[in-house]
Amino acid sequence: MTAQPRDGFVDGDGVRLHYVEWGDRERPPILFLHGGSAHARWWDFVVEQLGARFRCLALDLRGHGDSPWPASLDYRLEAHAADVAAVIAALELRRVALIGHSFGGFVAMASAAQLDTALSGLVIVDSRARINERSARFLDALRKLPHPSYASLDEAMRRFRLLPAAHAARPEILAHVIQHGMVQKPDGTWTLKFDRRAMSGTPAQDFSPALAAVRCPLLAVRGERSDIVSPSALAEFPAANPHAVTAEIAGAYHHVMLDNPDGLAKTIESFLSRDRG
């Protein structure tokens, strides 16, 4: 594993946002956004390959990881996008590459038009260019599921399942993200850190207009075996923005950064380094 990251906090709109950071602060910055029900440390094994060339930061979205649950329960994409802008402004990230996976891809697309010239690149990882009505209903249904409780961390490690469940992650990678996603309650039991209510507040919408307005280099990526983003869904990105390029990560399902972190890191590095030589 790469060196342990530095922890930091930025004040968003009523939420003290937690982020982790690796690398020299003089290097070109990358800001990573995780998916729904995940956390910043899902990116650790991708950062391991990128930290030598880039300043890498990963944000815990509001209601996830070590960012608190907002008292307002505002989990709209607009609130997440405002949080991203707040982090970039507070840390004075200039010409930052924004990378979002799954739900984090929605946040990244919602943020792109607002950030505009602040971005050096936009990378969308196994996320669609639109949220249809069925997907919106599914996200809303997830918030109604009971939050799990585990008698011990060992039990949590045994019983935890990704959603969607299909993956090709090495055992040590899966154990790493499970451990960082758990918290012990006052009664000694363990549960997941994220707020299930964070899965709501995402209505059906089309990101094509936002993508069309993106002026920085744009890359859309899918896992080769993903059942979330099909080849035809991936093709919607260059259809929306003729300058967009696409890539598939070999052997990966939806959780691309867990299934093939090396392949994803190499694809990101090649894309971001095109104009730097």
C-alpha positions as protocol buffer text, in pm:
chain_id: "A"
residue {
  index: 1
  type: MET
  ca { x: 0 y: 0 z: 0 }
}
residue {
  index: 2
  type: THR
  ca { x: 97 y: 362 z: -55 }
}
residue {
  index: 3
  type: ALA
  ca { x: 179 y: 588 z: 241 }
}
residue {
  index: 4
  type: GLN
  ca { x: -105 y: 669 z: 478 }
}
residue {
  index: 5
  type: PRO
  ca { x: -297 y: 978 z: 369 }
}
residue {
  index: 6
  type: ARG
  ca { x: -324 y: 1307 z: 552 }
}
residue {
  index: 7
  type: ASP
  ca { x: -669 y: 1387 z: 695 }
}
residue {
  index: 8
  type: GLY
  ca { x: -832 y: 1725 z: 648 }
}
residue {
  index: 9
  type: PHE
  ca { x: -1165 y: 1902 z: 687 }
}
residue {
  index: 10
  type: VAL
  ca { x: -1341 y: 2177 z: 496 }
}
residue {
  index: 11
  type: ASP
  ca { x: -1658 y: 2355 z: 602 }
}
residue {
  index: 12
  type: GLY
  ca { x: -1939 y: 2303 z: 353 }
}
residue {
  index: 13
  type: ASP
  ca { x: -2298 y: 2420 z: 385 }
}
residue {
  index: 14
  type: GLY
  ca { x: -2371 y: 2301 z: 738 }
}
residue {
  index: 15
  type: VAL
  ca { x: -2135 y: 2002 z: 704 }
}
residue {
  index: 16
  type: ARG
  ca { x: -1770 y: 1971 z: 804 }
}
residue {
  index: 17
  type: LEU
  ca { x: -1648 y: 1769 z: 507 }
}
residue {
  index: 18
  type: HIS
  ca { x: -1370 y: 1516 z: 556 }
}
residue {
  index: 19
  type: TYR
  ca { x: -1109 y: 1441 z: 291 }
}
residue {
  index: 20
  type: VAL
  ca { x: -784 y: 1249 z: 267 }
}
residue {
  index: 21
  type: GLU
  ca { x: -479 y: 1359 z: 75 }
}
residue {
  index: 22
  type: TRP
  ca { x: -161 y: 1202 z: -61 }
}
residue {
  index: 23
  type: GLY
  ca { x: 143 y: 1339 z: -237 }
}
residue {
  index: 24
  type: ASP
  ca { x: 329 y: 1662 z: -292 }
}
residue {
  index: 25
  type: ARG
  ca { x: 103 y: 1966 z: -286 }
}
residue {
  index: 26
  type: GLU
  ca { x: 298 y: 2120 z: -575 }
}
residue {
  index: 27
  type: ARG
  ca { x: 191 y: 1843 z: -813 }
}
residue {
  index: 28
  type: PRO
  ca { x: -117 y: 1863 z: -1039 }
}
residue {
  index: 29
  type: PRO
  ca { x: -425 y: 1792 z: -824 }
}
residue {
  index: 30
  type: ILE
  ca { x: -686 y: 1519 z: -863 }
}
residue {
  index: 31
  type: LEU
  ca { x: -1006 y: 1514 z: -657 }
}
residue {
  index: 32
  type: PHE
  ca { x: -1178 y: 1173 z: -632 }
}
residue {
  index: 33
  type: LEU
  ca { x: -1549 y: 1127 z: -556 }
}
residue {
  index: 34
  type: HIS
  ca { x: -1670 y: 786 z: -439 }
}
residue {
  index: 35
  type: GLY
  ca { x: -2004 y: 620 z: -511 }
}
residue {
  index: 36
  type: GLY
  ca { x: -2316 y: 595 z: -297 }
}
residue {
  index: 37
  type: SER
  ca { x: -2273 y: 409 z: 35 }
}
residue {
  index: 38
  type: ALA
  ca { x: -1893 y: 408 z: -13 }
}
residue {
  index: 39
  type: HIS
  ca { x: -1618 y: 637 z: 122 }
}
residue {
  index: 40
  type: ALA
  ca { x: -1295 y: 813 z: 28 }
}
residue {
  index: 41
  type: ARG
  ca { x: -1068 y: 518 z: 104 }
}
residue {
  index: 42
  type: TRP
  ca { x: -1213 y: 317 z: -188 }
}
residue {
  index: 43
  type: TRP
  ca { x: -959 y: 507 z: -399 }
}
residue {
  index: 44
  type: ASP
  ca { x: -648 y: 403 z: -206 }
}
residue {
  index: 45
  type: PHE
  ca { x: -533 y: 136 z: -450 }
}
residue {
  index: 46
  type: VAL
  ca { x: -574 y: 368 z: -750 }
}
residue {
  index: 47
  type: VAL
  ca { x: -384 y: 644 z: -572 }
}
residue {
  index: 48
  type: GLU
  ca { x: -102 y: 399 z: -510 }
}
residue {
  index: 49
  type: GLN
  ca { x: -28 y: 415 z: -883 }
}
residue {
  index: 50
  type: LEU
  ca { x: -86 y: 790 z: -927 }
}
residue {
  index: 51
  type: GLY
  ca { x: 69 y: 944 z: -617 }
}
residue {
  index: 52
  type: ALA
  ca { x: 416 y: 982 z: -770 }
}
residue {
  index: 53
  type: ARG
  ca { x: 289 y: 1224 z: -1036 }
}
residue {
  index: 54
  type: PHE
  ca { x: -18 y: 1385 z: -885 }
}
residue {
  index: 55
  type: ARG
  ca { x: -149 y: 1541 z: -566 }
}
residue {
  index: 56
  type: CYS
  ca { x: -438 y: 1306 z: -490 }
}
residue {
  index: 57
  type: LEU
  ca { x: -735 y: 1400 z: -272 }
}
residue {
  index: 58
  type: ALA
  ca { x: -1045 y: 1192 z: -200 }
}
residue {
  index: 59
  type: LEU
  ca { x: -1358 y: 1343 z: -47 }
}
residue {
  index: 60
  type: ASP
  ca { x: -1605 y: 1175 z: 185 }
}
residue {
  index: 61
  type: LEU
  ca { x: -1936 y: 1297 z: 44 }
}
residue {
  index: 62
  type: ARG
  ca { x: -2179 y: 1438 z: 301 }
}
residue {
  index: 63
  type: GLY
  ca { x: -2339 y: 1155 z: 498 }
}
residue {
  index: 64
  type: HIS
  ca { x: -2058 y: 915 z: 404 }
}
residue {
  index: 65
  type: GLY
  ca { x: -1733 y: 805 z: 562 }
}
residue {
  index: 66
  type: ASP
  ca { x: -1611 y: 1057 z: 817 }
}
residue {
  index: 67
  type: SER
  ca { x: -1817 y: 1348 z: 684 }
}
residue {
  index: 68
  type: PRO
  ca { x: -2113 y: 1405 z: 918 }
}
residue {
  index: 69
  type: TRP
  ca { x: -2478 y: 1347 z: 835 }
}
residue {
  index: 70
  type: PRO
  ca { x: -2625 y: 1693 z: 761 }
}
residue {
  index: 71
  type: ALA
  ca { x: -2891 y: 1811 z: 1005 }
}
residue {
  index: 72
  type: SER
  ca { x: -3084 y: 1944 z: 705 }
}
residue {
  index: 73
  type: LEU
  ca { x: -3083 y: 1596 z: 543 }
}
residue {
  index: 74
  type: ASP
  ca { x: -3008 y: 1776 z: 219 }
}
residue {
  index: 75
  type: TYR
  ca { x: -2866 y: 1512 z: -15 }
}
residue {
  index: 76
  type: ARG
  ca { x: -2959 y: 1671 z: -345 }
}
residue {
  index: 77
  type: LEU
  ca { x: -2697 y: 1663 z: -618 }
}
residue {
  index: 78
  type: GLU
  ca { x: -2690 y: 2042 z: -598 }
}
residue {
  index: 79
  type: ALA
  ca { x: -2579 y: 2017 z: -233 }
}
residue {
  index: 80
  type: HIS
  ca { x: -2305 y: 1768 z: -321 }
}
residue {
  index: 81
  type: ALA
  ca { x: -2189 y: 1989 z: -608 }
}
residue {
  index: 82
  type: ALA
  ca { x: -2172 y: 2287 z: -373 }
}
residue {
  index: 83
  type: ASP
  ca { x: -1960 y: 2077 z: -136 }
}
residue {
  index: 84
  type: VAL
  ca { x: -1718 y: 1992 z: -417 }
}
residue {
  index: 85
  type: ALA
  ca { x: -1689 y: 2359 z: -509 }
}
residue {
  index: 86
  type: ALA
  ca { x: -1631 y: 2448 z: -143 }
}
residue {
  index: 87
  type: VAL
  ca { x: -1347 y: 2196 z: -113 }
}
residue {
  index: 88
  type: ILE
  ca { x: -1181 y: 2316 z: -434 }
}
residue {
  index: 89
  type: ALA
  ca { x: -1206 y: 2679 z: -322 }
}
residue {
  index: 90
  type: ALA
  ca { x: -1091 y: 2619 z: 36 }
}
residue {
  index: 91
  type: LEU
  ca { x: -789 y: 2415 z: -71 }
}
residue {
  index: 92
  type: GLU
  ca { x: -714 y: 2650 z: -363 }
}
residue {
  index: 93
  type: LEU
  ca { x: -702 y: 2363 z: -610 }
}
residue {
  index: 94
  type: ARG
  ca { x: -617 y: 2513 z: -948 }
}
residue {
  index: 95
  type: ARG
  ca { x: -669 y: 2315 z: -1268 }
}
residue {
  index: 96
  type: VAL
  ca { x: -792 y: 2011 z: -1076 }
}
residue {
  index: 97
  type: ALA
  ca { x: -896 y: 1685 z: -1240 }
}
residue {
  index: 98
  type: LEU
  ca { x: -1233 y: 1567 z: -1107 }
}
residue {
  index: 99
  type: ILE
  ca { x: -1295 y: 1191 z: -1101 }
}
residue {
  index: 100
  type: GLY
  ca { x: -1626 y: 1040 z: -993 }
}
residue {
  index: 101
  type: HIS
  ca { x: -1743 y: 679 z: -967 }
}
residue {
  index: 102
  type: SER
  ca { x: -2110 y: 575 z: -990 }
}
residue {
  index: 103
  type: PHE
  ca { x: -2310 y: 822 z: -775 }
}
residue {
  index: 104
  type: GLY
  ca { x: -1988 y: 1026 z: -750 }
}
residue {
  index: 105
  type: GLY
  ca { x: -2000 y: 1044 z: -1129 }
}
residue {
  index: 106
  type: PHE
  ca { x: -2341 y: 1210 z: -1103 }
}
residue {
  index: 107
  type: VAL
  ca { x: -2194 y: 1458 z: -854 }
}
residue {
  index: 108
  type: ALA
  ca { x: -1899 y: 1523 z: -1084 }
}
residue {
  index: 109
  type: MET
  ca { x: -2127 y: 1588 z: -1383 }
}
residue {
  index: 110
  type: ALA
  ca { x: -2349 y: 1816 z: -1173 }
}
residue {
  index: 111
  type: SER
  ca { x: -2035 y: 2004 z: -1061 }
}
residue {
  index: 112
  type: ALA
  ca { x: -1866 y: 2039 z: -1399 }
}
residue {
  index: 113
  type: ALA
  ca { x: -2056 y: 2337 z: -1541 }
}
residue {
  index: 114
  type: GLN
  ca { x: -2021 y: 2530 z: -1216 }
}
residue {
  index: 115
  type: LEU
  ca { x: -1646 y: 2465 z: -1194 }
}
residue {
  index: 116
  type: ASP
  ca { x: -1577 y: 2512 z: -1566 }
}
residue {
  index: 117
  type: THR
  ca { x: -1225 y: 2657 z: -1608 }
}
residue {
  index: 118
  type: ALA
  ca { x: -1116 y: 2530 z: -1264 }
}
residue {
  index: 119
  type: LEU
  ca { x: -1104 y: 2177 z: -1414 }
}
residue {
  index: 120
  type: SER
  ca { x: -812 y: 2027 z: -1603 }
}
residue {
  index: 121
  type: GLY
  ca { x: -1009 y: 1711 z: -1679 }
}
residue {
  index: 122
  type: LEU
  ca { x: -1327 y: 1521 z: -1596 }
}
residue {
  index: 123
  type: VAL
  ca { x: -1332 y: 1141 z: -1559 }
}
residue {
  index: 124
  type: ILE
  ca { x: -1660 y: 953 z: -1511 }
}
residue {
  index: 125
  type: VAL
  ca { x: -1616 y: 594 z: -1392 }
}
residue {
  index: 126
  type: ASP
  ca { x: -1899 y: 344 z: -1452 }
}
residue {
  index: 127
  type: SER
  ca { x: -2171 y: 604 z: -1426 }
}
residue {
  index: 128
  type: ARG
  ca { x: -2445 y: 682 z: -1676 }
}
residue {
  index: 129
  type: ALA
  ca { x: -2512 y: 1005 z: -1860 }
}
residue {
  index: 130
  type: ARG
  ca { x: -2873 y: 996 z: -1740 }
}
residue {
  index: 131
  type: ILE
  ca { x: -3073 y: 871 z: -1441 }
}
residue {
  index: 132
  type: ASN
  ca { x: -3394 y: 710 z: -1563 }
}
residue {
  index: 133
  type: GLU
  ca { x: -3713 y: 672 z: -1359 }
}
residue {
  index: 134
  type: ARG
  ca { x: -3636 y: 311 z: -1268 }
}
residue {
  index: 135
  type: SER
  ca { x: -3291 y: 400 z: -1133 }
}
residue {
  index: 136
  type: ALA
  ca { x: -3433 y: 693 z: -937 }
}
residue {
  index: 137
  type: ARG
  ca { x: -3692 y: 463 z: -774 }
}
residue {
  index: 138
  type: PHE
  ca { x: -3420 y: 209 z: -694 }
}
residue {
  index: 139
  type: LEU
  ca { x: -3202 y: 473 z: -524 }
}
residue {
  index: 140
  type: ASP
  ca { x: -3500 y: 590 z: -320 }
}
residue {
  index: 141
  type: ALA
  ca { x: -3582 y: 231 z: -219 }
}
residue {
  index: 142
  type: LEU
  ca { x: -3229 y: 177 z: -86 }
}
residue {
  index: 143
  type: ARG
  ca { x: -3282 y: 433 z: 189 }
}
residue {
  index: 144
  type: LYS
  ca { x: -3564 y: 221 z: 332 }
}
residue {
  index: 145
  type: LEU
  ca { x: -3346 y: -86 z: 387 }
}
residue {
  index: 146
  type: PRO
  ca { x: -3255 y: -155 z: 753 }
}
residue {
  index: 147
  type: HIS
  ca { x: -2909 y: -46 z: 854 }
}
residue {
  index: 148
  type: PRO
  ca { x: -2705 y: -359 z: 936 }
}
residue {
  index: 149
  type: SER
  ca { x: -2566 y: -433 z: 1280 }
}
residue {
  index: 150
  type: TYR
  ca { x: -2272 y: -665 z: 1345 }
}
residue {
  index: 151
  type: ALA
  ca { x: -2165 y: -809 z: 1680 }
}
residue {
  index: 152
  type: SER
  ca { x: -1797 y: -758 z: 1593 }
}
residue {
  index: 153
  type: LEU
  ca { x: -1574 y: -621 z: 1323 }
}
residue {
  index: 154
  type: ASP
  ca { x: -1484 y: -977 z: 1229 }
}
residue {
  index: 155
  type: GLU
  ca { x: -1852 y: -1055 z: 1173 }
}
residue {
  index: 156
  type: ALA
  ca { x: -1885 y: -741 z: 962 }
}
residue {
  index: 157
  type: MET
  ca { x: -1592 y: -850 z: 747 }
}
residue {
  index: 158
  type: ARG
  ca { x: -1754 y: -1190 z: 691 }
}
residue {
  index: 159
  type: ARG
  ca { x: -2107 y: -1073 z: 620 }
}
residue {
  index: 160
  type: PHE
  ca { x: -2055 y: -751 z: 424 }
}
residue {
  index: 161
  type: ARG
  ca { x: -2158 y: -758 z: 57 }
}
residue {
  index: 162
  type: LEU
  ca { x: -2102 y: -498 z: -211 }
}
residue {
  index: 163
  type: LEU
  ca { x: -2399 y: -355 z: -402 }
}
residue {
  index: 164
  type: PRO
  ca { x: -2411 y: -466 z: -678 }
}
residue {
  index: 165
  type: ALA
  ca { x: -2252 y: -784 z: -546 }
}
residue {
  index: 166
  type: ALA
  ca { x: -2048 y: -889 z: -852 }
}
residue {
  index: 167
  type: HIS
  ca { x: -1681 y: -803 z: -815 }
}
residue {
  index: 168
  type: ALA
  ca { x: -1328 y: -923 z: -886 }
}
residue {
  index: 169
  type: ALA
  ca { x: -1156 y: -743 z: -598 }
}
residue {
  index: 170
  type: ARG
  ca { x: -864 y: -909 z: -425 }
}
residue {
  index: 171
  type: PRO
  ca { x: -946 y: -1011 z: -64 }
}
residue {
  index: 172
  type: GLU
  ca { x: -710 y: -753 z: 87 }
}
residue {
  index: 173
  type: ILE
  ca { x: -871 y: -472 z: -113 }
}
residue {
  index: 174
  type: LEU
  ca { x: -1220 y: -573 z: -7 }
}
residue {
  index: 175
  type: ALA
  ca { x: -1110 y: -606 z: 357 }
}
residue {
  index: 176
  type: HIS
  ca { x: -954 y: -258 z: 341 }
}
residue {
  index: 177
  type: VAL
  ca { x: -1269 y: -82 z: 223 }
}
residue {
  index: 178
  type: ILE
  ca { x: -1491 y: -276 z: 465 }
}
residue {
  index: 179
  type: GLN
  ca { x: -1274 y: -185 z: 762 }
}
residue {
  index: 180
  type: HIS
  ca { x: -1267 y: 185 z: 674 }
}
residue {
  index: 181
  type: GLY
  ca { x: -1644 y: 186 z: 616 }
}
residue {
  index: 182
  type: MET
  ca { x: -1741 y: 57 z: 961 }
}
residue {
  index: 183
  type: VAL
  ca { x: -1797 y: 237 z: 1290 }
}
residue {
  index: 184
  type: GLN
  ca { x: -1845 y: 98 z: 1641 }
}
residue {
  index: 185
  type: LYS
  ca { x: -2159 y: 208 z: 1823 }
}
residue {
  index: 186
  type: PRO
  ca { x: -2177 y: 287 z: 2196 }
}
residue {
  index: 187
  type: ASP
  ca { x: -2322 y: -59 z: 2268 }
}
residue {
  index: 188
  type: GLY
  ca { x: -2014 y: -225 z: 2117 }
}
residue {
  index: 189
  type: THR
  ca { x: -2177 y: -343 z: 1794 }
}
residue {
  index: 190
  type: TRP
  ca { x: -2060 y: -231 z: 1450 }
}
residue {
  index: 191
  type: THR
  ca { x: -2245 y: -75 z: 1157 }
}
residue {
  index: 192
  type: LEU
  ca { x: -2181 y: 106 z: 830 }
}
residue {
  index: 193
  type: LYS
  ca { x: -2081 y: 472 z: 850 }
}
residue {
  index: 194
  type: PHE
  ca { x: -2300 y: 609 z: 574 }
}
residue {
  index: 195
  type: ASP
  ca { x: -2651 y: 750 z: 612 }
}
residue {
  index: 196
  type: ARG
  ca { x: -2902 y: 544 z: 412 }
}
residue {
  index: 197
  type: ARG
  ca { x: -3107 y: 857 z: 357 }
}
residue {
  index: 198
  type: ALA
  ca { x: -2821 y: 981 z: 139 }
}
residue {
  index: 199
  type: MET
  ca { x: -2947 y: 745 z: -132 }
}
residue {
  index: 200
  type: SER
  ca { x: -3261 y: 954 z: -183 }
}
residue {
  index: 201
  type: GLY
  ca { x: -3296 y: 1299 z: -331 }
}
residue {
  index: 202
  type: THR
  ca { x: -3175 y: 1195 z: -678 }
}
residue {
  index: 203
  type: PRO
  ca { x: -3462 y: 1230 z: -926 }
}
residue {
  index: 204
  type: ALA
  ca { x: -3455 y: 1112 z: -1285 }
}
residue {
  index: 205
  type: GLN
  ca { x: -3251 y: 1353 z: -1495 }
}
residue {
  index: 206
  type: ASP
  ca { x: -3039 y: 1384 z: -1808 }
}
residue {
  index: 207
  type: PHE
  ca { x: -2680 y: 1505 z: -1772 }
}
residue {
  index: 208
  type: SER
  ca { x: -2633 y: 1549 z: -2148 }
}
residue {
  index: 209
  type: PRO
  ca { x: -2669 y: 1930 z: -2135 }
}
residue {
  index: 210
  type: ALA
  ca { x: -2409 y: 1950 z: -1859 }
}
residue {
  index: 211
  type: LEU
  ca { x: -2177 y: 1718 z: -2051 }
}
residue {
  index: 212
  type: ALA
  ca { x: -2221 y: 1922 z: -2369 }
}
residue {
  index: 213
  type: ALA
  ca { x: -2104 y: 2232 z: -2182 }
}
residue {
  index: 214
  type: VAL
  ca { x: -1785 y: 2068 z: -2049 }
}
residue {
  index: 215
  type: ARG
  ca { x: -1482 y: 2237 z: -2203 }
}
residue {
  index: 216
  type: CYS
  ca { x: -1205 y: 2040 z: -2033 }
}
residue {
  index: 217
  type: PRO
  ca { x: -1092 y: 1696 z: -2157 }
}
residue {
  index: 218
  type: LEU
  ca { x: -1357 y: 1436 z: -2075 }
}
residue {
  index: 219
  type: LEU
  ca { x: -1312 y: 1061 z: -2026 }
}
residue {
  index: 220
  type: ALA
  ca { x: -1591 y: 811 z: -1957 }
}
residue {
  index: 221
  type: VAL
  ca { x: -1490 y: 466 z: -1834 }
}
residue {
  index: 222
  type: ARG
  ca { x: -1682 y: 142 z: -1781 }
}
residue {
  index: 223
  type: GLY
  ca { x: -1584 y: -189 z: -1631 }
}
residue {
  index: 224
  type: GLU
  ca { x: -1562 y: -453 z: -1902 }
}
residue {
  index: 225
  type: ARG
  ca { x: -1807 y: -674 z: -1709 }
}
residue {
  index: 226
  type: SER
  ca { x: -2024 y: -397 z: -1565 }
}
residue {
  index: 227
  type: ASP
  ca { x: -2397 y: -465 z: -1551 }
}
residue {
  index: 228
  type: ILE
  ca { x: -2461 y: -99 z: -1464 }
}
residue {
  index: 229
  type: VAL
  ca { x: -2304 y: 75 z: -1765 }
}
residue {
  index: 230
  type: SER
  ca { x: -2343 y: -105 z: -2097 }
}
residue {
  index: 231
  type: PRO
  ca { x: -2137 y: -28 z: -2408 }
}
residue {
  index: 232
  type: SER
  ca { x: -2436 y: 161 z: -2549 }
}
residue {
  index: 233
  type: ALA
  ca { x: -2468 y: 365 z: -2227 }
}
residue {
  index: 234
  type: LEU
  ca { x: -2097 y: 449 z: -2247 }
}
residue {
  index: 235
  type: ALA
  ca { x: -2149 y: 572 z: -2603 }
}
residue {
  index: 236
  type: GLU
  ca { x: -2390 y: 837 z: -2472 }
}
residue {
  index: 237
  type: PHE
  ca { x: -2093 y: 1041 z: -2346 }
}
residue {
  index: 238
  type: PRO
  ca { x: -1933 y: 1115 z: -2686 }
}
residue {
  index: 239
  type: ALA
  ca { x: -2287 y: 1157 z: -2822 }
}
residue {
  index: 240
  type: ALA
  ca { x: -2338 y: 1438 z: -2571 }
}
residue {
  index: 241
  type: ASN
  ca { x: -1987 y: 1584 z: -2606 }
}
residue {
  index: 242
  type: PRO
  ca { x: -1799 y: 1504 z: -2931 }
}
residue {
  index: 243
  type: HIS
  ca { x: -1466 y: 1568 z: -2755 }
}
residue {
  index: 244
  type: ALA
  ca { x: -1528 y: 1294 z: -2496 }
}
residue {
  index: 245
  type: VAL
  ca { x: -1324 y: 975 z: -2514 }
}
residue {
  index: 246
  type: THR
  ca { x: -1415 y: 638 z: -2366 }
}
residue {
  index: 247
  type: ALA
  ca { x: -1236 y: 334 z: -2227 }
}
residue {
  index: 248
  type: GLU
  ca { x: -1311 y: -8 z: -2082 }
}
residue {
  index: 249
  type: ILE
  ca { x: -1119 y: -153 z: -1787 }
}
residue {
  index: 250
  type: ALA
  ca { x: -1043 y: -522 z: -1838 }
}
residue {
  index: 251
  type: GLY
  ca { x: -1193 y: -773 z: -1597 }
}
residue {
  index: 252
  type: ALA
  ca { x: -1376 y: -510 z: -1391 }
}
residue {
  index: 253
  type: TYR
  ca { x: -1740 y: -508 z: -1287 }
}
residue {
  index: 254
  type: HIS
  ca { x: -1912 y: -192 z: -1155 }
}
residue {
  index: 255
  type: HIS
  ca { x: -1665 y: -138 z: -869 }
}
residue {
  index: 256
  type: VAL
  ca { x: -1383 y: -63 z: -1112 }
}
residue {
  index: 257
  type: MET
  ca { x: -1134 y: 86 z: -863 }
}
residue {
  index: 258
  type: LEU
  ca { x: -1158 y: -228 z: -648 }
}
residue {
  index: 259
  type: ASP
  ca { x: -1160 y: -484 z: -930 }
}
residue {
  index: 260
  type: ASN
  ca { x: -871 y: -350 z: -1138 }
}
residue {
  index: 261
  type: PRO
  ca { x: -710 y: -51 z: -968 }
}
residue {
  index: 262
  type: ASP
  ca { x: -392 y: -78 z: -1173 }
}
residue {
  index: 263
  type: GLY
  ca { x: -583 y: -76 z: -1501 }
}
residue {
  index: 264
  type: LEU
  ca { x: -796 y: 219 z: -1395 }
}
residue {
  index: 265
  type: ALA
  ca { x: -494 y: 413 z: -1268 }
}
residue {
  index: 266
  type: LYS
  ca { x: -303 y: 361 z: -1592 }
}
residue {
  index: 267
  type: THR
  ca { x: -603 y: 476 z: -1795 }
}
residue {
  index: 268
  type: ILE
  ca { x: -643 y: 788 z: -1579 }
}
residue {
  index: 269
  type: GLU
  ca { x: -271 y: 868 z: -1589 }
}
residue {
  index: 270
  type: SER
  ca { x: -255 y: 831 z: -1967 }
}
residue {
  index: 271
  type: PHE
  ca { x: -560 y: 1053 z: -2010 }
}
residue {
  index: 272
  type: LEU
  ca { x: -442 y: 1326 z: -1773 }
}
residue {
  index: 273
  type: SER
  ca { x: -87 y: 1322 z: -1906 }
}
residue {
  index: 274
  type: ARG
  ca { x: -179 y: 1368 z: -2272 }
}
residue {
  index: 275
  type: ASP
  ca { x: -122 y: 1741 z: -2269 }
}
residue {
  index: 276
  type: ARG
  ca { x: 166 y: 1736 z: -2025 }
}
residue {
  index: 277
  type: GLY
  ca { x: 402 y: 1521 z: -2229 }
}
